[in-house]
């Protein structure tokens, strides 16, 4: 009996040798096209069974100009993106499609990540939180279906699946206001996907609470380093009593920097994040946050991508999911 590693290495040539036929004839049999007698078909299938040979389905599909593959572009170091990718794999398990991942990293741009998937002949692309301008994204959508996750985008050719980030920001601010906070600063995401909507929701919630004169924005970003830099700016001024951070990692960086300056959370300063990632759920941080429904985002995005891969043209759709307030240990009543 062959070992698992050996069976994985069995090739079409091995099957041809065992059956006593040509490799081309084995290919004909497994592609299901005319050109092989019933006897030869039987011999090939018997040899394949004895060798535990499994044909390369992707190669067969490529031969028919179908790859049954959906490409996924995501930020390699973005924890929320990783959670979405994990959910995409769960969603793909119930289909006959597979995923091809192409990460964006410090030395690899979104353009490079997308181009590698185009070269891979994917049937559709899912872009998680892309930064590229709309025109560039629409140029890609002119070649194959594109579904964007986590970014508000007005386009007639690109499908969008996202959380209502403005409502999420409103939930965060309303929670802090209910705790008695008035001086609430938003450490915002600058040009990151979702940042515009979270700024809008923050302003709207502050205005609703009669706190428009207290609106204060401090540049932040996606990472803990961005949060630490924002904390340094806040510490050089009169501290607010509460901070709504762009995301969980930004909030974690804020809190870590505050601790080095003897500012306690939440006794001296309440902090709430966004995304409900692993760092927020950790026992050491226990961060109050706004949760996105990663499962629904992933399942709907893949569903749309598969539907679009079978269509020549389509009218773009926008699916918006609801955020949820998650209360933990970093927010408390204003002192």
Rosetta blueprint (number, residue, H / E / L):
1 X L
2 X L
3 X L
4 X H
5 X H
6 X H
7 X H
8 X H
9 X L
10 X L
11 X L
12 X H
13 X H
14 X H
15 X H
16 X H
17 X H
18 X H
19 X H
20 X L
21 X L
22 X L
23 X H
24 X H
25 X H
26 X H
27 X H
28 X H
29 X H
30 X H
31 X H
32 X L
33 X L
34 X L
35 X L
36 X L
37 X L
38 X H
39 X H
40 X H
41 X H
42 X H
43 X H
44 X H
45 X H
46 X H
47 X H
48 X H
49 X H
50 X H
51 X L
52 X L
53 X L
54 X L
55 X L
56 X L
57 X H
58 X H
59 X H
60 X H
61 X H
62 X H
63 X H
64 X L
65 X L
66 X L
67 X L
68 X L
69 X E
70 X E
71 X E
72 X E
73 X E
74 X E
75 X E
76 X L
77 X L
78 X L
79 X H
80 X H
81 X H
82 X H
83 X H
84 X H
85 X H
86 X H
87 X H
88 X H
89 X H
90 X H
91 X H
92 X H
93 X L
94 X L
95 X L
96 X L
97 X L
98 X E
99 X E
100 X E
101 X E
102 X E
103 X E
104 X E
105 X E
106 X L
107 X L
108 X E
109 X L
110 X H
111 X H
112 X H
113 X H
114 X H
115 X H
116 X H
117 X H
118 X H
119 X H
120 X L
121 X L
122 X L
123 X L
124 X E
125 X E
126 X E
127 X E
128 X E
129 X L
130 X L
131 X L
132 X L
133 X L
134 X H
135 X H
136 X H
137 X H
138 X H
139 X H
140 X H
141 X H
142 X L
143 X L
144 X L
145 X E
146 X E
147 X E
148 X E
149 X E
150 X L
151 X L
152 X L
153 X L
154 X L
155 X L
156 X L
157 X L
158 X L
159 X E
160 X E
161 X E
162 X E
163 X E
164 X L
165 X H
166 X H
167 X H
168 X H
169 X H
170 X H
171 X H
172 X H
173 X H
174 X H
175 X H
176 X H
177 X H
178 X H
179 X L
180 X L
181 X L
182 X L
183 X L
184 X E
185 X E
186 X E
187 X E
188 X E
189 X L
190 X L
191 X L
192 X L
193 X L
194 X L
195 X H
196 X H
197 X H
198 X H
199 X H
200 X H
201 X H
202 X H
203 X H
204 X H
205 X H
206 X H
207 X H
208 X H
209 X L
210 X L
211 X L
212 X H
213 X H
214 X H
215 X L
216 X E
217 X E
218 X E
219 X E
220 X L
221 X L
222 X L
223 X L
224 X H
225 X H
226 X H
227 X H
228 X H
229 X H
230 X H
231 X H
232 X H
233 X H
234 X H
235 X H
236 X L
237 X L
238 X L
239 X L
240 X L
241 X L
242 X E
243 X E
244 X E
245 X E
246 X L
247 X L
248 X H
249 X H
250 X H
251 X H
252 X H
253 X H
254 X H
255 X H
256 X H
257 X H
258 X H
259 X H
260 X H
261 X L
262 X L
263 X L
264 X L
265 X L
266 X L
267 X L
268 X L
269 X L
270 X E
271 X E
272 X E
273 X L
274 X L
275 X E
276 X L
277 X L
278 X H
279 X H
280 X H
281 X H
282 X L
283 X L
284 X L
285 X L
286 X L
287 X L
288 X E
289 X E
290 X E
291 X E
292 X L
293 X L
294 X H
295 X H
296 X H
297 X H
298 X H
299 X H
300 X H
301 X H
302 X H
303 X H
304 X H
305 X H
306 X H
307 X H
308 X H
309 X H
310 X L
311 X L
312 X L
313 X L
314 X L
315 X L
316 X L
317 X L
318 X E
319 X E
320 X E
321 X E
322 X L
323 X L
324 X E
325 X E
326 X E
327 X L
328 X L
329 X L
330 X L
331 X L
332 X L
333 X L
334 X L
335 X L
